[in-house]
């Protein structure tokens, strides 16, 4: 069986090229995903449960943004928990504006599948960007 580190590294390395495929292969059907951004500002904000719902929201974000830079770095592994920092630069497709920053992600892996992801971004930056440029 793959270790939590192997699962997380593989999911992150395949995310940019094949988000739907890596979600199906590496994410538990009952996943819990949280993002510390208001759902009023960003579709993916708040808490989402279930692989189908999380996948739909993630793909919805991919419809709004081109991923120009997506550089994950593993910070630590402790049992089933893998902590990462991801550097990103996204282009908002409707406006052409760039959104850049870092996020911290905490992955919990059990039985070879990601069962929980908690992501932390500069919520004020993301919420302001989305209010300025909309979720169109």
Order of alpha helices (4+ residues) and beta strands (2+ residues): alpha-alpha-beta-beta-alpha-beta-beta-beta-beta-alpha
